Amino acid sequence: MASISKRKWLSPEGEAKLAYQVRYKKLDGSVARRQFDKRKDAEEFRRKVEPQEPKKAHLRECYTTAKTVAEGFDEFLRALQQGADGKLPVEHSTLKAYRAKVEAHLIPMFGTYALEDMNPRLCGTLRDQVVARISDRRYASHVWALFCRMIRFMEGCGALASNPTANVRIHFSKSKPSDEGEEEAGNIPTVDEARKILAFCKERASCPNKRQRLRWKKWHAMIMLGFETGMRIGEIIGLPWSCVHLDLRIVQVRQTAKLNMYVIGKTKTKRSNRTISISETLADMLREWKERCPAGEHNLVFPAFDGSLLNYTTFRTCVWNVIMTGLGLVDDGQMRYTAHSMRHFKASVALSKPGASLLGVSRELGHANIQTTFDIYGHLIKGLSESGSAERASDIHSLISAAP
């Protein structure tokens, strides 16, 4: 049991002092004390560290000042950005997606609720509101899971004595989507469109202007690499020459550029560290580009013009969007495809073939597990086998290298 005691003493200057001390047990069983100037602050802290149920050891110090759900999300997202629970900071794009879900759904719905009022019955009601608001049940479950993560985080901070969302879930069907359904991977370029994109780059790479010709040789090789390997755009930007073995025709993924953070760090998951085969034509393109590639601190394959880390926004604006606009791949002012669509193209071509290897493609894409690959691209699978990485690279190259 936590207890409060009044303390009186004289300061070295002879001034009378008064404070309220809370004596309580920590999770490891040791006794701790914390002192407050006001009794109401001491009482509030005592209620948070005192167990509500004798059989459960919910004895935590309070490390938060959050009172409402909105304030809880603010602290939670800040902790993810800095690295919560000893984990690495989340990707900038991941944090941006989390914040978008919070601001679009969770804060408007129940951001003003007090954290101390959270209980299983109320959380069940809130869960039902999320299901009613979001028609896509799978997406609704992702939004609700984010709320549950915030609640667990606030429990760890001592704002909650228990987790009221422990048994409150949103269930959805995990069955394979039909061929007629919407594509899980979003827009995927067709083979003809991929050929046109590469033909556009090749044409620019042979223009009279020497500077433009050199730049587009780089972009041509970079985009060819994206279509053939399905590497994430951050992995392509952060690829060093030490991981490119042209004689063996393989590329090793060991690091990635953190987009919009201008740093190079570890790959997204452990399985993202992988080796991918490339075609002989692409190897020759890279071999030719290597002779002209500017040197830099990180010895990157596709650096900026001064050898530094390439800015993804610059690539998207000055290269990818130029290609989309030049080919008319624009719908209502929006680019039909993003640079990530090259990754979807690789997966779609590899998996739509009869005898596709789900495990092999999952490893080439660097997904954390095979279920992730199936959830995104499962509707493309027509059969399963163990065809090799080199064979897939050759097949994809033969598709996209033909004249559009």
SVG drawing of the C-alpha trace seen along z (x, -y; Angstrom):
<svg xmlns="http://www.w3.org/2000/svg" viewBox="-22 -32 58 58">
<polyline fill="none" stroke="black" stroke-width="0.4" points="0.0,0.0 1.2,-3.5 1.1,-6.0 1.5,-9.8 3.4,-11.5 3.8,-15.2 7.3,-16.4 8.4,-19.6 12.0,-21.0 14.0,-24.1 16.1,-25.2 19.8,-26.3 18.5,-29.9 16.1,-29.1 12.9,-29.1 10.2,-26.6 9.6,-24.1 6.6,-21.7 6.2,-18.8 4.2,-15.6 6.1,-12.4 4.6,-9.3 6.1,-6.0 5.3,-3.1 6.7,0.2 8.1,0.5 7.7,3.4 10.9,5.1 9.6,4.9 11.9,2.2 10.6,-0.8 10.7,-4.2 9.7,-7.7 8.6,-10.7 8.0,-14.2 5.5,-16.9 4.9,-20.4 1.1,-20.0 -1.0,-17.3 -3.3,-17.0 -0.4,-16.2 0.8,-13.6 -2.7,-12.1 -2.9,-11.9 0.4,-10.1 -0.5,-7.7 -3.7,-6.7 -1.6,-5.9 1.0,-3.7 -1.4,-2.0 -2.8,1.4 -6.5,1.4 -6.7,5.2 -4.6,6.9 -3.8,9.9 -2.3,7.8 1.0,6.0 0.2,2.8 2.8,0.8 4.4,-1.7 5.8,-5.1 4.0,-7.7 6.2,-9.0 3.6,-11.0 1.5,-14.2 -1.1,-13.1 -4.7,-13.4 -6.7,-12.8 -6.5,-10.4 -5.2,-13.2 -2.4,-14.0 -1.6,-10.3 -1.3,-10.1 1.0,-13.1 3.4,-11.5 3.1,-8.1 4.0,-9.4 6.8,-11.5 8.2,-8.3 8.0,-6.4 9.9,-9.1 12.7,-9.0 12.6,-5.2 10.1,-3.8 10.8,-0.8 14.5,-0.6 13.5,-0.1 14.9,-2.1 13.0,-5.1 10.3,-4.3 10.7,-5.2 9.7,-8.7 7.0,-7.4 5.7,-5.0 5.4,-7.8 3.6,-9.9 1.1,-7.2 0.5,-6.7 -0.1,-10.4 -2.5,-10.5 -4.6,-7.8 -4.6,-9.4 -5.6,-12.9 -8.2,-11.6 -10.0,-9.1 -8.9,-8.7 -8.6,-12.3 -11.9,-13.4 -13.8,-10.4 -12.6,-10.3 -9.5,-12.5 -11.2,-14.4 -11.9,-11.3 -9.9,-11.1 -7.4,-8.3 -8.4,-7.5 -12.0,-6.8 -10.8,-4.1 -12.4,-0.7 -13.2,2.5 -16.9,1.5 -16.0,-2.0 -13.3,-0.7 -15.8,1.8 -18.1,-1.2 -15.2,-3.1 -14.3,0.0 -17.8,0.1 -17.6,-3.5 -14.4,-2.8 -16.1,0.0 -19.1,-2.2 -17.0,-5.1 -14.6,-3.0 -16.2,-0.8 -13.1,1.2 -12.9,3.6 -9.2,4.5 -8.3,0.8 -10.5,0.3 -8.6,3.0 -5.3,1.2 -6.7,-2.0 -7.9,-0.3 -4.6,1.5 -2.9,-1.9 -5.2,-3.0 -4.5,0.2 -0.7,-0.4 -1.1,-3.9 -3.1,-2.5 -0.4,0.1 2.2,-2.6 0.3,-4.8 -0.1,-1.7 3.7,-1.4 4.0,-5.1 1.8,-4.6 -1.2,-6.6 -3.3,-3.4 -3.3,-0.6 -4.3,2.0 -4.9,2.4 -8.7,2.0 -8.2,2.9 -6.7,6.4 -9.7,8.3 -11.3,5.7 -10.5,6.4 -11.8,5.9 -12.0,9.2 -11.9,9.4 -11.7,12.1 -8.1,13.1 -9.3,15.1 -7.7,14.7 -9.2,11.8 -10.9,12.6 -9.4,11.8 -12.1,9.3 -11.5,7.4 -9.4,4.3 -5.7,4.8 -4.1,5.0 -0.9,3.4 -2.6,0.4 -1.8,-0.7 0.7,1.6 2.3,0.6 1.6,2.9 4.5,4.5 3.9,2.1 4.0,-0.9 7.2,0.4 8.7,0.7 7.7,-2.9 9.2,-4.2 12.5,-2.6 12.4,-3.7 11.8,-7.2 14.9,-7.1 17.0,-5.4 16.0,-8.2 17.0,-10.9 20.3,-9.1 21.2,-9.5 20.3,-13.2 23.0,-15.7 23.5,-17.5 26.4,-15.8 25.3,-16.7 21.7,-15.6 22.9,-12.4 25.1,-11.5 22.3,-12.1 19.8,-10.1 22.2,-7.2 22.1,-7.1 18.3,-7.4 18.0,-4.7 20.1,-2.2 18.4,-3.2 14.9,-2.6 16.0,0.6 17.3,1.8 14.0,0.9 11.9,2.9 14.2,5.9 14.9,6.3 11.8,4.8 14.1,3.0 12.6,0.3 13.4,-3.2 15.3,-3.9 17.4,-0.8 18.2,-1.9 19.2,-5.4 21.3,-4.0 23.0,-1.2 26.8,-1.3 29.2,0.0 30.6,2.5 27.3,4.3 27.2,4.6 29.1,7.6 28.9,7.2 30.9,10.3 28.5,12.4 25.5,10.3 24.1,9.9 23.2,7.0 23.3,7.2 20.9,5.1 22.5,4.2 21.4,0.6 18.8,-1.9 18.4,-5.7 15.9,-7.1 13.8,-9.1 13.4,-12.8 15.8,-12.3 19.0,-12.5 20.7,-9.7 21.7,-6.1 20.6,-3.5 19.7,0.2 17.2,1.9 13.5,2.0 13.6,5.6 16.2,8.3 14.8,10.1 15.4,7.0 19.1,7.9 19.1,10.1 20.9,10.9 19.2,10.4 20.2,11.4 20.3,9.0 20.4,9.5 23.6,9.3 22.3,6.2 21.8,4.3 25.2,5.4 26.7,3.9 24.7,0.7 26.0,0.4 29.5,1.2 29.4,-1.7 27.9,-4.0 30.5,-3.1 33.2,-4.7 31.4,-8.0 29.8,-7.9 30.9,-10.8 32.8,-9.7 31.4,-10.5 31.5,-9.8 29.3,-6.7 30.5,-5.5 26.9,-5.2 25.8,-3.8 23.2,-6.5 24.4,-9.6 23.6,-13.3 25.8,-15.2 28.3,-16.0 28.6,-12.4 26.3,-13.1 23.1,-11.2 20.4,-11.7 17.3,-13.6 14.3,-11.4 12.1,-14.5 14.5,-15.7 14.3,-12.3 10.5,-12.2 10.1,-15.8 12.9,-16.1 12.9,-12.5 9.9,-10.3 7.2,-13.0 9.0,-14.1 8.7,-10.6 5.0,-10.3 4.1,-13.6 6.1,-12.9 4.3,-9.6 0.9,-11.0 0.6,-8.7 -1.3,-11.4 -4.9,-11.0 -6.7,-14.2 -3.4,-15.9 -2.0,-13.0 0.8,-10.8 -0.6,-7.3 2.4,-5.5 5.0,-6.3 8.5,-5.0 7.3,-2.3 5.2,-1.0 8.4,0.5 8.5,2.8 4.8,3.8 5.6,4.5 8.4,6.9 6.2,8.8 3.2,8.9 5.3,10.2 7.0,12.8 3.9,14.1 1.4,14.0 3.4,16.5 2.3,20.2 4.6,21.9 5.5,18.8 7.5,19.2 5.8,17.2 8.7,17.9 11.4,17.0 9.7,13.7 9.0,12.9 12.7,13.2 13.7,11.1 11.3,8.4 12.7,8.5 9.3,8.8 9.4,9.7 7.4,12.9 5.7,14.7 2.3,13.7 3.0,10.1 3.7,11.1 0.6,13.1 -1.6,10.3 -0.4,7.8 0.1,9.9 -1.8,13.2 -4.4,12.4 -1.8,12.6 -0.6,16.2 -1.6,18.8 0.7,21.6 3.6,22.3 7.1,23.7 10.7,23.0 12.0,21.1 15.3,19.3 16.1,15.7 18.4,15.5 15.7,17.0 13.2,14.4 15.6,11.6 16.2,12.9 12.4,13.3 11.6,9.8 14.4,8.2 13.2,9.9 9.8,8.5 10.7,4.9 13.6,4.7 11.5,5.4 10.4,2.4 7.2,0.8"/>
</svg>
